[in-house]
Amino acid sequence: MTGPDTPAADGAPVRGAAALAIGLVVGDGRTIDAALADERVRRLATASPGAVQALVYGSLRFGLRLKAAVEPLLARPWDQQAPELRGLVLLGLYQLEHAGLPPHAAVSTVVDAARLIGAAKAAGFVNAILRRFQRERVTLLACADQSRALALAHPPWLAAALAADWGEAETLKLLAANNEAPPLWLRANRRAGSREALAAQLAAAGHPSRPSAFAADALRLDTPVDVRRLAAFNDGLCSVQDVAAQLAVAFLGARPGDRVLDACAAPGGKTGHLLEACPELSAVVAVESDAARAGRITDNLARLGLAASVLVADASRPEDWWDGVAFTRILLDVPCSGTGVIRRHPDIKWLRREADVRTLAGRQRRLLDALWPLLAPGGRLLYVSCSVLRAENSDVIRGFLQTRPEAEDATESVRLSLPGLPPAGGPGPGYALLPGSADADGFFYACLDKRAAGDSGRHA
């Protein structure tokens, strides 16, 4: 069937670029962004980068099911096949199952691409595999679909972890949501005047939208487009930010005069939103360990006419960068598995491993412990992740609260003060928003207030 990932152009260069990029993800462990930035991929994709991107995203979104279906046909194990061959096979299977092409074209375009990218010896093999898949499709897919996880194109370890956290029924909805193409959410900036004014300008340009029921600055375009085609974006009137991510400013609750730390701040979307929402802050310090990503914070703020103190540093080592002046608000957007944003980053299905979750949870706790002393009494630290695994969310917060008697979970009281928010997903400290709920990505928030000495009440 034809869907939002269907490419807009045909031809061997498009397919060759897509196959190379897919192979770099599934064979070399690169992210989609890194794969699409590869020189060979970019050279082939010059004429139709959007078509290449659509093929790559679609192949990776549904590829785990297709891989499982075709593995019985391979003489050698999948992981022993050359990355380029894996990319060609996945691309061909995706075209047969999801791209809406006639079967002969779905196969022949991939065979032509194999020759173009210097894999002529693999062309016959790819052709044979795809033709045999066509003949045995029903049996092969039925075998793969015996695994609920693979039937929905997810790694079994992740489906099992989600089921343990959320139950079978909720997990099925979550996995299905992960396979949907994501909506395009915009955040109205101050330059727009108001969300309503931005919506009117977008509509006049042929891009109708609808507002979020719970995020005051959020608009969802009816039809996603390349944002570079939006005059409102180029003029700094709006930013691209999922509606769930836009909740950070509301949960943080920064006030005029606050000194704010934005830890692990790249690419700067939340930093910009914070400065837009509360321009009377006394200072905003944005910390990011990667120099290139820190540069994106500066660039994004400059596009909006905003500025913050951007430091290239490890947030977990404040002794290397902190000036000793306490913060009244800390936004800690922790490194995580990204399991709440799989619909935007389907490469997560291929790149994330079960062992990563424990490693990430340890890092998240170290960041919490390192930054908590920087928070002034009476202040608030907002813990944010785009994971939907409790091991990275409520479990981390629960363990932290057990060791910090001066810390109080104020999340529920803040949530109740924000009209229109969906109910909290599951028990435990913090607030979880699951993928697909209210057209949002999966996010987790926990408001941790620091009691002043002798204070036993809520105050932030």
N, C-alpha and C positions, 0 to 999 in steps of 0.2 A: 504494500500500500504506500501511497505517497504521503509524506509527512513533512514537518518543519525542517528535518535534516536532509531532505532531498536536494541534491546539488542543482545549481542553476545552469551549469554548462557541462558539456560532454567533452571527451577527447583524452588521448593518452597522457598529455602533460598533467592534466588535473588528476587523473587516476594514479600516475606515477608519483606525483608529489604526495598524494594522500597515502599511498602504500608505504612510501619511505617514512612518513611521519608516524603512521601506525606502528611500523616496525621499530622505530626508535622508542616508542612508549612501551610496547609489550616485550621487546627484545633487549633494549638497552636501559630501561627504567627511567627514561626522561619524562618530564611532565609534558602535557599537550603544548603549553606555551613554548617550552624549550624546543620541542620537536618541530613546531611550525616555524620557529626562528632559525632552524638549521639551514645552512647555505644551499645545499642541494635542493631541499624542499622549497625554499623561497625562490630559487631560480626557475624551477618548473612551475611554480604557482603564480608567477608574475601576472599573467593575464586574468586569472580567476581565483584570487585568494579566498573569496567567500565560498566558492564551490568546494575548494579543497577542505576548508575548515568544516563545512557541513558533512562531508564524507568521513572525515576523521572523527568528529564527535559522534556521528551515528554509528560507525563501526565499533567504537569503544563503548558506547552506551549499551549496545545489544550483543557485544562480541563474546562475552563469557558463555552465553547459551550456545552461540554458533560454534565456538571453539570446542565445547563439550560434544556437540553433535558430530563434528568432523574428525575428532581425534581417533575414533575406531578405524578410519580409513588410512591413517598414516603408518608407514612402515617403521618410522623412528618417532620417539616421543616428541611432543610439541615443543618442549623447551630445548630440544637439540636441533631444531630446525633453524635455519638462518633467519635473522630478524626481518630481512626484506621479504622472504618467502612467507613468513607469518603475516606480514602486513598485506601482501597480495591476496592471500587466502581469506583473511578476515574481510577485506574490502569486497572481494567477490561474493562472499556469503551474505554480507550486508546488502549488496546490490540485488541479489536474488530474493532476499526476504523482505526488505524494507524500503528500497529506493524507488519502487514503482517502474522499473525498467523492464522491457521485454527480456525474457531469459537469455536469448542469444546475445543481446547487447550487454547484459550484465556480465556475461562471461568474456565475450570478445574484447571489450574495452579493458578488462584487467589483463588479459593475455597480451594485448598491445602495449600496455603499460609496463609489463615485465620486460619486454624487449627494449623499451625506451630507457629504462633505468639500469640497463646492463645485466639483467637477470634472464637472458634469453634461454639459458639452459633450464631455468625453472618454469618457463612458459608452458611447456608440454605437461609438466607435473601439475601446475596450477589448473590448467584446462581439464586434465583428467579428474582431479579431485572435485572441481566444481560440477563437472558433468555427472559424476557418480553421485554427488550430493543431490542433484536434481532428481535422479532416478530413485534414490532411496530416502528421499527427504522425510516422508512421514515416519518411517521406522527410526531414522537417526534422531529426529527431534523428539519423538516419543521417549526414546531412551534417555536423552539429556534431561527431559522434563520430569523424570522420576525424582530428581532433586528439586524441591521447591525453590531453593536459592538459585540454581542454574536456570530453572524455567523462567525466573524473573531477572536473569542476567546479573546475579550478584555472587560474590565469593561466599561459600558455605559458612566460613567462620564468622563473617559479618552478619549474615542472616540469623545465625544461632545466637550471637551476642545481642542482637536487637530483640529477638523473641524472648530471651531471658529478662531483658529490661522492660519490655513494653507489652508482651503477650503476643500470641499468634495473630489475632485479628488485626491489631494495630500495626504489626510488622508487615503484614501483607499490603496494607494501605501505604505504608511508608516506602516499601520497595517499589510499588507501582508509581508512586509520586517521583521517586528518583529517576525513573525512566522517561518522564515527561520532559519535553523541551522547556526550559525555564522562561518565565515572563520577564519583561524589561520594566523594572521599577526605576523611577526617577525621584530625586529629591529636589524640591523647589528651594532655590537659594534666595537670599535677601534681594539680590538684584532683580528678581522676577516680580517683586512687590508682594505677591501672595500666590498661594497654590492655585487659586481660581484664575488669576491672571495668566499664570503659566499654562494652565489647561486650555484657556481660550486661545493663546498664541499657538499652542501645539495643534489644536483643532483647526485653526485657520490655515495651518500649513499642511493639513491632510493627515494629521496624526492624532485621532481621538484617544482619550484616556479616561480613566475613572479613579477617584480618590480612594485611599485606604480608609477603613472605618476606625483605625486606632493609631495610625502614625500621621501626625498633623501635617507633615510636609511631603507625603508620599503620593505619587501618581503612577498608575500602571498603564502603559500603552496598550491599546487593544491589539496592535500588531507590532511585534518587536522589529526594530530596524537597526542598522549600523548608526550608532549615536553621532558619528561624524557627519551624518546627513542632516542632523537636527541643528538648525540655526540657534535654537535656544541653548543647546549644549555648548556650541562653539562660542557663544556670547557670554558664557558663564552664568546663565540664568538657572541652570540645573546641573545636577551631578547624577551619575549612575550609582545607585546604592539599593540593595534589596530592602524591602520593607522591614524585615526582621532586624537587619543591621541598624536601621534608623531608630530602633528603640533604645539604643545605648544612651543617647543624650537624655531621654526621659527618665530612665532608670538611674543614671548618674546624679541627676538633680543639681547640677552646678549652679551657683548663685553669683551675682555680681561681687567682685572682690576676691573670689576664690583663686587659689593657686592650684593648678591642675597638672597632673602627670598623666600623659598618654603613653603607656608602656607597650612595647611591641607594636608600634603605631603604623607601620607601612600597610597599605599604600597611602594612608592619610585621609580616607573617607570619613572616619569618625572624628578625626582631628578637625577637619573642615566643618563638619556639622556642628561640633561643639562651639567653634568660634563664631559660626553663623548664628547659632541659637542664643549665645550669651556673650556678646561682644565686650561686656564690662568686666571680664575676668582680669585679675591682676597679672597672671602669667600662665602660659601653656608651654610645657616642656614635653616634646615628643621624642621618645627614645626608640631607636631601631638598630639592631646589631649589624645588618647588612648595608654596606655603603650604597650600593646601587638602589636598593629599595628605599633607603633614606632619601635618596635624590628624588624618588617619585613623590614622597611627602611634600618636599619643597616645591616641586613642579605643580602638583595638584593644588596646593595652597596659593601659588602665584596665579594660577588660572582664575581663582576666585577673588583675587585681591586681598588675600589674608596672609598672616605671618605667625610663626611660632618659633620657639627655640628648638631646633632639630639637632639631636645628638646621635652620633654613631657610636653605640656602646651596647654592652650586654646588660639588659635590665636586671638580671639576677645578680649583678656585681655592683651595687650602688656605690661601694667604696671607690670605684674608679671614676664616677661621674657626678655624684650627688654633691651639692654645695652645702648641705646641712640644714637648709631651710625646709621645714615640713610642708607637706601638701595637704590641702583641705579636701581634695577630691583626687582619686587615682582611678584611672580606667586601665584595667589589665585585660587586654585581648590576647589570651594565651595561645601559643602554638598548639595545634590539636590535630586530630585525625582527619578533620574536614568531612566527617560522615554526614553532616547536615547539609552539605552543599554539593552532593554528588551529581545532582541534575545539572549543575553548572560546570562541574569538573569530573566527567565520567572516568578520567584516568585514575581517580582515586580507587576505583574498583580493582584496578590492575596493580597499582603501586603500593597500596597500604597492606601491611601484614598484621596478623593478630598480635605478634610480640611488640609491635610499635605502640600499642595502646598503653601497656604498662610503662614503657619508657617515657611516653608523653605525659602520663599522669604524674610520674615522679618529677618531671621538669616543671609541670604546672604547680605542684606543691612547693617546689624550691623557689619559684617566682613569687608565690604568695608569701612565703616566709621572709623572703628578702625585701619585699616592698612594704609589708605591713608596718615595720618600724618607721617608715618615711611618712606615714599618715598621722596627721595631727589628731589629738583627742577631739571628739565631736565631728570628725570627718567621715567620709565614706569611700570605701574601695569597691568598685564594680568589677566583678569577675565575669568575663565574657568568653564563650567558645562557640565555634560553629560545628561542634560535635553533637551527636544525639546519643552518645554512649555514657551511661551513668558513671562508669569508671573514671571518666575525665571531667565529670560535672558534679552531680550531687555527692558522690563518694569523696571527691577531693574536698569539697566544702564541708561536709560532715566531719571529716578527719581534722580539718583545720579548726573548726569551731570547738572541737573537743579539747584542743590544746591552747586555746586563746580565750580565757574567761572574759576578757574585755571586748570580745567581738560578738556582735549580734546580727543575726540574719533578719534584715528588714525587707526582704524581697516581697513578701506577700502584702505587706501594708502599702508598699509602693505600687505594686501591681493593681491593687484595688483602687488606687487613686487615679489610674489611667483608664479612662472609659473605652469600652469596645474591645479590649484585649480578649483573645480566646482564653478559655480556662487553662489553668496550669496542667501540663502533661505529666501525670504521675506524681507519686509521693516524694518526700525528701526535700531538703533545703533547695532554694533557688526556683527558677521558673524556666520551663522547657517549652519551646515552640517547635513542633515537628514539621518536617518538610511537607509542603502541600497544604498545610493548614492556613487558611486565609490567603492562599497563593504565595506564602512566604517560604523562605529557606528555613532549615533547621538551625535554631540558635538556643543558647542557654545563658541565663543571666542570674547572678547572685549579688545582692546588695549587702555588703558587710560594713556595718557601722561600728565605729570605735567609741566605746563609752569613755567619758572623762573619769578621772579618779573619783570614786565615791558615787558615781552616777549609775543607777540601775534601770533607767528608762530610755526610751527611744528619743533621739534628739536631732538626727541629721535630716 
